[in-house]
Amino acid sequence: MLWFLGQVALPEVQNLAQLGVAGLMGGLWVWERKYSRQREDQLTEAHQEIMSTREHLNAILDALQGNTRVISEFSAVQQEILRSLTGGAAAAGAAGAKEAGGK
């Protein structure tokens, strides 16, 4: 196991290992703290990126919601126009039929 640690360990750990078991334990602690700090920095960066993406997603969802509302209102107006036109055409058709029947 010490051979493996010697192959993968940093120079700081190798230097501390010369002090015996206590030095090896201290070196491993320093090594673990260094890499756990790097991992913590990576997690913080990933969290910030996720939160940034979330803000962009919220902006897109707000725009989509606004577009959906506008399309729904436009569709309602179009339906009202269609009802007016079909109701007006039916009334004109009924008046035309009445005139044709009266002549």
TADA-V277988 format. One line per field, one symbol per residue. phi: phi as a letter, one per 40 degrees, with the letter a starting at -180 (. if undefined). psi: psi as a letter, one per 20 degrees, with the letter a starting at -180 (. if undefined). Layout:
phi=???
psi=???
This chain:
phi=.ccccccbccdcccccccchccccccccccccccccccccccccccccccccccccccccccccccccccccccccccccccccccccccccccccccccccc
psi=ghgghhhiqrhggghhhijaggggggghgggggghhgggggghgghghgghghgggghgghggggggggghgggggghggggggghghhgghhhhhhgghhi.
